[in-house]
Amino acid sequence: MAITKTITAIGAVALMIFSACTPSPGVTTIESFPGLDEGYNQGVSACYAAQIGNDLVVAGGANFANVPAAEGGSKCFYDGIYAANCKGDTLEWIKLGAMPEPTAYGVSLSNADSLMVVGGCNADGPTNRCFSIHVAYYMAIIRDNPPLPVALDNAAGCCYDHHAYVVGGNADGVPSSKVYSRSLRDHFTPWVEIAEMPQPRVQPVCAALDGKLYVWGGFTPANDTCQAVVHTSGLVLDLATGEWSEVPAPKVGDSEITLSGGSMAALNNHTLIAFGGVDREIFTDAISGTYSLVEKDKYLLQPADWYRFNQHLLIFDIATMQWTDLGAYGHLARAGAAIAVGSLRPAVPVGSNAETEIGKLQTWCVGGEIKPGIRAPEVTRIILENPKTE
């Protein structure tokens, strides 16, 4: 079950969040996670999601459905494709079909009328396969797209100006600094490498606006020549010149935070939205193998709050190059959550307040983990009222 609550307006932006928790006065509840298949109803991380027309479409993902990760359980991967009409106050899920194979940890792209699945991995390892999911007559139609030149997982990606982009991740099992792109105007156009970041970034976030590709977060594992790094810094690639420059890191108060493992999307012509991600100090301690904060064999046994996943809803304005913190919301403290953005046009009778809903955008936070190994079987909806669109 999920709820809605009003968030204090900041400037001209007013927000409403729908998230799974105990109802309180003045709160509307909505149904949350697909519960149609055993195991999947426990929640998944690293799934794929997009709002296609009036439907929120969710596919794939992974969890530890049988034996918890802390007890040495094996990860379960899923191939189901689900949809729910997302214009009202409920999410009533139906199963549309299945992906070609179980997969998670790939790049989830929303392209007009389809959900694009790029790369990922399953129990057999990473893949370079790419395909798109279309919805017709309550059925999923799968169309293969050109494969990536490498098997890619834990990367970030976005669509912009009829092109798809993927950034970082693991390429053939090795941390990658490369940016790949392909035109979406021709179905057969292959992926090509267009740029390379100064350092590899695994599990970054990215979005593109105004001819530029923005990247934040991600981590670089330790190797023979350098220590592990969890990035807070941001980079921007000028897509016309191929030149990189730095952009401000997100902050909570006076402290920079990382968006590694978080979620990001473009809202309109000048605004990016971001939430979730791991805690820099705790994650660095773990991936470096130091385990100075807790013993290694107890790392997965801590309560969710101990891991300090990012709870803050953040907005970045590319015109001012400034971050705005819209507040902390516990149900956004997720790592590996899928993000989807779409318009809000509820199915309401003629003569009601339908006109006031036109122009609003809704952002979906789907699944993810609340701590390493433990998934969140919930969907959170963020509604921004009257966002600027000029």
C-alpha positions as CSV (number, residue, x, y, z in Angstrom):
1,M,0.0,0.0,0.0
2,A,1.2,3.5,-0.7
3,I,0.4,7.0,0.3
4,T,0.5,10.6,-0.9
5,K,1.5,13.6,1.1
6,T,2.1,17.3,0.3
7,I,5.6,18.7,0.5
8,T,6.3,22.4,1.3
9,A,6.7,24.4,-1.9
10,I,10.2,25.8,-2.7
11,G,10.0,28.8,-4.9
12,A,7.5,28.1,-7.6
13,V,7.9,24.3,-7.3
14,A,5.3,22.4,-5.3
15,L,5.6,18.7,-4.8
16,M,3.5,15.7,-3.9
17,I,5.0,12.4,-3.1
18,F,3.2,9.0,-3.2
19,S,5.1,6.4,-1.3
20,A,4.5,3.2,0.6
21,C,4.1,3.7,4.3
22,T,1.4,3.8,7.0
23,P,-1.5,6.1,6.0
24,S,-2.0,9.3,8.0
25,P,-4.8,12.0,8.0
26,G,-5.3,13.6,4.6
27,V,-3.3,10.9,2.8
28,T,-4.5,8.9,-0.2
29,T,-3.2,5.4,-0.5
30,I,-2.2,3.7,-3.8
31,E,-1.3,0.1,-4.6
32,S,2.4,-0.3,-5.1
33,F,4.6,-3.2,-6.4
34,P,3.6,-5.9,-9.0
35,G,2.7,-9.0,-7.0
36,L,1.7,-11.3,-9.8
37,D,4.7,-13.7,-9.6
38,E,6.3,-15.5,-6.7
39,G,9.5,-13.8,-5.6
40,Y,9.0,-10.7,-7.6
41,N,6.4,-9.4,-5.1
42,Q,9.3,-9.1,-2.6
43,G,10.6,-6.2,-4.6
44,V,13.6,-6.0,-7.0
45,S,16.5,-3.8,-7.6
46,A,18.1,-2.7,-11.0
47,C,14.9,-3.3,-13.0
48,Y,13.7,-1.4,-16.0
49,A,10.9,1.2,-16.1
50,A,9.2,3.8,-18.3
51,Q,6.0,5.6,-18.5
52,I,4.5,4.8,-21.9
53,G,1.4,6.8,-22.5
54,N,-1.0,6.2,-19.6
55,D,1.0,3.2,-18.3
56,L,3.9,2.7,-16.0
57,V,5.8,-0.3,-17.4
58,V,8.2,-2.3,-15.2
59,A,10.4,-5.2,-16.3
60,G,13.1,-7.5,-15.0
61,G,15.2,-6.9,-11.9
62,A,16.9,-9.0,-9.3
63,N,16.6,-9.9,-5.6
64,F,17.4,-12.6,-3.0
65,A,13.9,-14.2,-2.9
66,N,14.8,-17.5,-1.4
67,V,17.8,-17.1,0.9
68,P,18.9,-13.6,2.1
69,A,22.2,-12.2,0.9
70,A,23.4,-12.0,4.5
71,E,23.0,-15.8,4.7
72,G,24.9,-16.5,1.4
73,G,21.8,-16.7,-0.8
74,S,22.0,-16.6,-4.6
75,K,20.6,-13.7,-6.6
76,C,17.3,-14.3,-8.5
77,F,16.8,-12.6,-11.9
78,Y,13.4,-12.0,-13.5
79,D,12.0,-11.6,-17.0
80,G,8.4,-10.5,-16.4
81,I,7.0,-7.3,-18.0
82,Y,4.2,-5.6,-16.0
83,A,2.1,-2.5,-16.6
84,A,-0.4,-0.4,-14.6
85,N,-2.5,2.6,-15.6
86,C,-0.8,5.5,-13.7
87,K,-3.3,8.3,-14.1
88,G,-5.4,7.6,-11.0
89,D,-4.7,6.9,-7.4
90,T,-4.2,3.2,-7.8
91,L,-1.8,0.9,-9.6
92,E,-3.5,-2.2,-10.8
93,W,-0.9,-4.4,-12.4
94,I,-1.2,-6.7,-15.2
95,K,1.4,-9.0,-16.8
96,L,2.2,-8.1,-20.4
97,G,4.6,-10.9,-21.2
98,A,8.3,-11.7,-20.7
99,M,11.7,-10.3,-21.9
100,P,13.8,-12.6,-24.0
101,E,15.8,-13.6,-20.9
102,P,15.9,-12.7,-17.2
103,T,18.0,-9.6,-16.8
104,A,18.8,-6.7,-14.4
105,Y,21.5,-4.0,-14.0
106,G,21.3,-2.8,-17.5
107,V,20.4,0.7,-18.7
108,S,16.7,1.6,-18.8
109,L,15.7,4.1,-21.5
110,S,12.4,5.7,-22.3
111,N,12.1,6.4,-26.1
112,A,8.7,7.8,-27.2
113,D,6.4,4.8,-27.2
114,S,8.8,2.2,-25.9
115,L,11.0,1.0,-23.0
116,M,14.5,0.3,-24.2
117,V,16.6,-2.3,-22.4
118,V,20.4,-1.9,-23.0
119,G,22.8,-4.5,-21.7
120,G,22.6,-5.8,-18.2
121,C,23.4,-9.2,-16.7
122,N,21.9,-12.3,-15.2
123,A,23.1,-15.4,-13.4
124,D,25.2,-16.3,-16.5
125,G,27.0,-13.0,-16.7
126,P,26.8,-9.7,-18.5
127,T,25.2,-9.2,-22.0
128,N,25.5,-6.8,-24.9
129,R,21.9,-7.4,-26.0
130,C,19.6,-4.5,-26.6
131,F,15.9,-4.5,-27.3
132,S,12.8,-2.4,-26.9
133,I,9.5,-3.2,-25.2
134,H,6.3,-1.9,-26.9
135,V,2.8,-2.2,-25.5
136,A,-0.2,-3.1,-27.7
137,Y,-3.5,-4.6,-26.7
138,Y,-2.2,-5.5,-23.2
139,M,0.7,-7.4,-24.6
140,A,4.4,-6.7,-24.7
141,I,6.0,-6.7,-28.2
142,I,9.8,-7.2,-28.2
143,R,11.9,-5.7,-30.9
144,D,15.7,-6.4,-31.1
145,N,18.0,-3.4,-31.4
146,P,21.6,-3.3,-32.5
147,P,23.8,-4.8,-29.8
148,L,26.4,-2.9,-27.8
149,P,30.1,-3.4,-28.9
150,V,30.7,-4.7,-25.3
151,A,28.8,-6.6,-22.7
152,L,27.8,-3.7,-20.3
153,D,26.3,-3.7,-16.8
154,N,25.9,-1.1,-14.1
155,A,26.1,1.8,-16.5
156,A,23.9,4.9,-16.8
157,G,22.0,6.1,-19.8
158,C,19.5,8.5,-21.4
159,C,17.8,9.5,-24.6
160,Y,18.3,13.0,-26.1
161,D,17.7,14.6,-29.5
162,H,16.9,11.2,-31.2
163,H,20.1,9.6,-29.8
164,A,20.7,7.0,-27.0
165,Y,23.7,7.4,-24.7
166,V,25.2,5.0,-22.2
167,V,28.0,6.0,-19.8
168,G,30.5,4.1,-17.6
169,G,29.6,0.8,-15.9
170,N,31.4,-2.5,-16.4
171,A,32.4,-3.3,-20.0
172,D,33.2,-6.9,-20.5
173,G,33.7,-7.1,-16.8
174,V,36.1,-4.2,-16.5
175,P,35.2,-0.8,-15.1
176,S,34.6,1.6,-18.0
177,S,35.1,5.3,-18.7
178,K,33.6,5.2,-22.1
179,V,30.5,6.8,-23.6
180,Y,28.6,5.0,-26.3
181,S,25.8,6.4,-28.5
182,R,23.6,5.5,-31.4
183,S,21.0,7.3,-33.5
184,L,17.4,6.4,-32.9
185,R,16.3,7.7,-36.3
186,D,17.4,4.5,-38.0
187,H,16.7,1.2,-36.3
188,F,19.9,-0.4,-37.7
189,T,22.4,2.3,-36.7
190,P,25.1,0.7,-34.5
191,W,26.5,1.9,-31.2
192,V,29.7,3.9,-31.4
193,E,32.1,5.2,-28.8
194,I,32.0,9.0,-28.8
195,A,34.0,10.0,-25.7
196,E,35.9,8.8,-22.6
197,M,35.7,10.1,-19.1
198,P,38.9,10.9,-17.1
199,Q,38.2,7.8,-14.9
200,P,35.9,4.8,-15.0
201,R,32.6,5.3,-13.2
202,V,30.5,2.2,-12.2
203,Q,26.9,2.9,-11.2
204,P,26.9,6.6,-12.1
205,V,23.8,8.7,-13.0
206,C,23.4,10.8,-16.2
207,A,21.0,12.9,-18.2
208,A,21.2,15.1,-21.3
209,L,19.9,18.7,-21.9
210,D,20.8,21.6,-24.2
211,G,23.4,19.7,-26.2
212,K,25.3,18.4,-23.1
213,L,25.5,15.1,-21.3
214,Y,25.8,15.4,-17.5
215,V,27.3,12.6,-15.3
216,W,27.5,12.4,-11.6
217,G,28.5,9.8,-9.0
218,G,29.7,6.3,-9.7
219,F,32.7,4.6,-8.2
220,T,36.1,3.5,-9.4
221,P,37.3,0.2,-7.8
222,A,40.8,-0.1,-6.4
223,N,43.5,-1.5,-8.7
224,D,47.3,-1.9,-8.7
225,T,47.9,1.8,-9.1
226,C,45.0,3.6,-7.3
227,Q,42.7,3.4,-4.4
228,A,39.0,2.9,-4.6
229,V,37.1,6.2,-5.2
230,V,33.4,7.0,-4.8
231,H,32.8,10.1,-6.8
232,T,30.7,13.1,-5.7
233,S,32.0,15.2,-8.6
234,G,30.0,15.9,-11.8
235,L,31.2,16.0,-15.4
236,V,29.5,17.5,-18.5
237,L,30.3,16.5,-22.0
238,D,29.6,19.0,-24.8
239,L,28.2,16.7,-27.4
240,A,29.2,19.1,-30.3
241,T,32.8,19.5,-29.3
242,G,33.5,16.3,-27.3
243,E,35.1,18.4,-24.5
244,W,34.6,17.6,-20.8
245,S,34.2,20.1,-18.0
246,E,33.3,19.9,-14.3
247,V,30.0,20.8,-12.8
248,P,29.1,21.2,-9.1
249,A,28.6,18.2,-6.9
250,P,25.3,17.8,-5.2
251,K,25.2,18.9,-1.5
252,V,23.1,18.3,1.5
253,G,23.8,21.2,3.8
254,D,27.5,22.0,3.4
255,S,28.5,18.4,2.6
256,E,28.9,17.0,-0.8
257,I,27.1,13.7,-1.4
258,T,27.5,11.0,-4.0
259,L,24.7,9.9,-6.4
260,S,26.4,6.5,-6.9
261,G,23.6,3.9,-7.3
262,G,21.0,6.7,-7.4
263,S,18.5,7.8,-10.0
264,M,18.4,10.8,-12.4
265,A,16.3,12.1,-15.3
266,A,15.6,15.3,-17.2
267,L,12.3,16.9,-16.3
268,N,12.1,19.7,-18.9
269,N,14.4,21.9,-21.0
270,H,16.6,23.0,-18.0
271,T,15.9,20.9,-15.0
272,L,17.3,17.5,-13.8
273,I,15.8,15.5,-10.9
274,A,17.9,13.1,-8.8
275,F,17.4,11.0,-5.7
276,G,18.8,8.0,-3.9
277,G,22.3,6.6,-3.9
278,V,24.8,5.1,-1.3
279,D,26.7,6.9,1.4
280,R,30.2,7.9,0.3
281,E,32.0,7.1,3.5
282,I,30.3,3.7,4.2
283,F,30.5,2.6,0.5
284,T,34.2,3.6,0.2
285,D,35.0,1.7,3.3
286,A,33.4,-1.5,1.9
287,I,34.6,-1.4,-1.7
288,S,38.2,-0.6,-0.6
289,G,38.1,-3.7,1.6
290,T,39.0,-1.7,4.7
291,Y,35.9,-2.4,6.7
292,S,37.0,0.0,9.4
293,L,33.4,1.0,10.3
294,V,32.1,-2.6,10.8
295,E,33.6,-6.0,10.5
296,K,33.3,-7.6,7.0
297,D,31.2,-10.5,8.2
298,K,28.8,-8.1,9.8
299,Y,28.5,-5.7,6.9
300,L,25.2,-7.0,5.6
301,L,23.7,-7.4,9.1
302,Q,23.3,-3.7,10.0
303,P,19.9,-2.0,10.2
304,A,18.9,0.0,7.0
305,D,19.4,3.4,8.7
306,W,23.1,2.5,9.3
307,Y,23.9,2.5,5.6
308,R,22.8,6.2,5.3
309,F,21.4,5.9,1.7
310,N,20.6,9.4,0.3
311,Q,17.0,10.5,1.3
312,H,17.1,13.9,-0.3
313,L,15.2,14.9,-3.4
314,L,17.5,17.1,-5.5
315,I,16.9,19.4,-8.5
316,F,19.7,20.7,-10.7
317,D,19.2,23.8,-12.9
318,I,21.5,23.8,-15.9
319,A,20.9,27.6,-16.4
320,T,22.2,28.5,-13.0
321,M,24.4,25.4,-12.5
322,Q,23.0,25.1,-9.0
323,W,21.5,22.2,-7.0
324,T,18.4,22.7,-4.8
325,D,17.6,20.3,-2.0
326,L,13.8,19.8,-1.8
327,G,14.0,17.9,1.5
328,A,14.5,14.4,2.9
329,Y,12.0,11.6,2.3
330,G,12.7,8.2,3.6
331,H,11.1,6.3,0.7
332,L,13.5,7.8,-1.7
333,A,16.5,6.4,0.2
334,R,17.1,3.7,-2.4
335,A,20.0,2.3,-4.3
336,G,19.4,0.7,-7.7
337,A,15.9,2.1,-8.1
338,A,14.5,2.5,-11.7
339,I,13.3,6.0,-12.6
340,A,10.6,7.0,-15.1
341,V,9.2,10.4,-16.0
342,G,5.9,11.2,-17.7
343,S,3.0,13.6,-17.8
344,L,0.1,13.6,-15.5
345,R,-3.4,13.6,-17.1
346,P,-5.8,11.7,-14.9
347,A,-8.9,10.1,-16.3
348,V,-11.5,12.4,-14.8
349,P,-15.0,13.5,-15.9
350,V,-15.3,16.5,-18.2
351,G,-15.8,19.7,-16.3
352,S,-13.7,18.6,-13.3
353,N,-10.2,19.8,-12.6
354,A,-8.5,18.0,-15.5
355,E,-7.3,21.2,-16.9
356,T,-5.3,22.0,-13.8
357,E,-3.4,18.7,-14.3
358,I,-2.1,19.5,-17.8
359,G,1.6,20.5,-17.6
360,K,2.3,18.5,-14.4
361,L,5.0,15.9,-14.5
362,Q,5.3,12.7,-12.5
363,T,8.5,10.9,-11.7
364,W,8.5,7.3,-10.6
365,C,10.9,5.6,-8.3
366,V,10.5,1.9,-8.8
367,G,11.9,-0.7,-6.4
368,G,15.6,-0.5,-5.4
369,E,17.2,-1.7,-2.2
370,I,16.9,-0.1,1.3
371,K,20.2,-1.7,2.3
372,P,22.6,-4.2,0.6
373,G,20.6,-7.3,-0.3
374,I,17.2,-6.1,0.9
375,R,14.7,-4.8,-1.7
376,A,11.9,-2.3,-1.4
377,P,8.6,-3.7,-2.8
378,E,7.2,-0.2,-3.4
379,V,6.7,2.4,-6.0
380,T,7.1,6.1,-5.2
381,R,5.5,8.9,-7.3
382,I,6.8,12.4,-7.3
383,I,4.5,15.1,-8.8
384,L,5.9,18.5,-9.7
385,E,3.3,21.1,-10.2
386,N,3.6,23.8,-12.9
387,P,7.2,23.0,-13.8
388,K,8.9,25.5,-16.2
389,T,8.9,24.3,-19.7
390,E,10.2,27.3,-21.7
